[in-house]
Amino acid sequence: MSETDDSAESEPEDEHTTIRTGREFEQEYRLDASEAGAFLVALGEQLQEGDELTIATDEWELPFAFGEPVQLELDFDGVGDPELEIELELPGRTDEQAPSVE
């Protein structure tokens, strides 16, 4: 009976929450530069391979089908403590087609 209890307790650990359209989600991380670089390289590879990407942790996953154009913004603040902000905005892909002209 304890084996059943143990397996029931481990099941939620294996489950991921999938973040879908219609829900807002935001997560912020403070990483060292090498971890951030590894994340950006992996993200870049997914962007180059197609028009879908998935970002995931042990707790959640976020699949996203993106469209064009991708917006890249660089913001440098050199006053006081210098700071560089790099923002990437991916629009959602639409499956809509243009109407026909007759």
N, C-alpha and C positions, 0 to 999 in steps of 0.2 A: 504494500500500500504506500510505503514511503517513496518507491520508485515512481508511482503515478503522481504523487505530490511534487517530486523533484522535476519531472518533465513538464508539469503544468506551470511551475514557477519559471522554467527556462524559456517557455514559448514566447512570452512578451519581449524578452531580450532579443529574439531573432526577428521580430516584426519591425518593419520600417513604416513610418508615417509617410505617405506620398502626398506631396503638396501639389494641388491641382488648380486649374483655372477657376476663378470665382472666390479665391481665398487670398488674403494678403499675408505675406511672410517676410520677415527681415531678421537677419542674424549678423552680428558683428564679431570679428575676431581680432585679437592682438597677437601677432605672430612674429617670429624673427624673420629676417629678410630671406634666408634660404628656404624656409617653409612657404612663405608667400610666393617666392620665385617658382618653386616646384608646382604650386597650385596654378599659377599663371601659365606655366608651360603646358600642364595637362589641359587647362581650359583652352589654350591656343590650339592644341592638337585637335580637340573636339570641334572647334570652330572651323579649322581647315578641312576636316574630314567630311563635313556635311552640314545639314541645316537643323540638326537636333543635338542637344547636349543633355547630360544628366550630372547634377551636382549632388553628392550624397555624404552622409555621416553614418555612424552606427545607429542613429535614432531616426533619421529622415532621409528622403530622397526627393529631388526636384527635377523631373524631366521637363524639358522646354524645347519646343519647336520654334525656331526664330526665323525672321524674315530679313529683308534688306531694306534700306541700308543700315549698317551698324554704325552707331555714333560713338566716337572716341573723344573724350574731353581731357585736356591737360590744364591744370590750374596750379600755378606756382605763386606762392606768397613769400617774397623775400624780405619782408619787414619783420623785425624782431627775431623770433625763432623761425628760420626758413622751413617751409613745408611744401611738398609737391603732392598734389592729389591727382590720381589717374582714375577716370570714370569711364566705364564701358556700358553703353545702353543698347540692349538687343530688343528690337520690336518683335512682338509675337507674329508668327507666320499666319497668314490668312489662307483659307482654302477657297475663298470666293473667286469667281471668274467674272470677267467683264461680260455685260449683256451683248447679245448679237445685234448687229446693225443690218436692217433689212431695207 
